[in-house]
Amino acid sequence: MLWSKVIGAGGSLGGVAASTYLGYCGDNASSGNAITVTSADLGQDTANRLIVVAIAGSFGDDPQSVTVSGVSATRVAGVGSFGNFGHVWAVSVSGTSGDIVASNAGGNAFGFHWYAIYTDTPTPSATVDDNSSTTATDISVYAGGITIGAVSLRADSAMDDVTMDAAGAVTTYGPIVSGGSTRFGYTWIALPTETAAPTTFNFSGISDGGNKAIASWEP
């Protein structure tokens, strides 16, 4: 169910770069309240690429800084500090590999996945900050665009794959394991084939938590 790169592998579709999941920081990766992934795969390098770092965790251990190849990312979705949290960070950098650093966290109960997305509108047109529903969350999505989300699990619980009411593909990745081998979150990427303002992302199997951040980009 999880970790399947059904959306692509950083290559191209018909000569156009495909937005895709790229990697996971690893279980229990935090050291000194920071996580560093060295020489991370950044996918196909194009002028319209963004690297998106989707973070989930608990206990208020959310990082306050993310850099990719030494360039500071912007938190485009997710509150600044909250007990159970999802964050979505984005940055434009060049190159096919580079270090990813998430730092200045309150502790070690967090982790992240990263994605390469390809869009001519680098600022997301719709965002969700800290919606805590364990069953469903609404956000606008755009045909040909990309939506990325991160959901925190307050306790050591599992979660089924995320689904979307709008037409298009959704792939869920996780769990993010941190803070003493506890499952604290999942992330997902959606590639809508229709515009919906809004659509509903559906969640099941979350026993506790549900705090999330979501960002939707137009093509």
Residue, then its C-alpha position, 0 to 999 in steps of 0.5 A: m500500500l505504501w511507498s509505491k511510486v505509482i506516480g513516477a520516479g523523477g523522470s518524464l512523461g511525454g517529455v514533460a517532467a512528472s511531479t513525484y515522491l523522491g524520498y524519506c528521511g528514515d526512521n528515527a532520523s533526528s539528531g540534535n533536534a534536526i534531520t539532515v539527508t545528505s546528497a538527497d535525490l532532487g529529481q529532474d532539474t528544470a526551471n519550473r521545479l520546486i522541492v517540497v518537504a512534507i513534515a509530520g510529527s508530534f509533541g510540538d517538535d516541529p522544525q522552524s527551518v528547512t533548507v535544500s542545497g543551502v537555500s531556505a525553503t518557505r513554509v507554505a502550509g502548516v502552523g508555526s508551532f503546534g503539539n501535533f503538526g503537519h508542515v509543507w515547505a517549498v523551495s526552488v533550487s537547481g541541481t539533481s542532488g543536494d542536502i536537505v536539513a530540517s532544524n530548530a525543532g523542539g525535539n525528535a518526534f518528527g520526520f519528512h518525505w520530499y517531492a519534486i513538483y513541476t509548476d509554472t505557479p510556484t505559490p500554492s493557490a490553496t492551503v489548509d493549516d492545521n485542520s484536525s479532522t480525522t475523516a475528511t478535509d476540503i481544499s481546492v484542487y486544479a486540473g493538471g496541478i499538484t496537491i501535497g499534504a502531511v498529516s500527524l498522528r498524535a498516537d502510535s496509530a496507523m492510517d489507510d490510504v488517502t482518497m480524493d473525491a475529485a478525479g485524479a491519482v493519489t498516492t500515500y507514503g508512510p508511516i513517518v517513524s520518530g520519537g522512539s519508533t512511534r508512527f507519527g505521520y503520513t504524507w501524500i501527493a495528488l495529481p488531479t485531472e479536474t478542477a474542484a473548488p473544493t474537493t474532499f480528501n478522505f482519511s480512515g483508520i486514524s485513531d487519534g490526532g489528524n492535524k494536517a497541512i495541505a497545499s495545492w498548486e495550479p499547473 
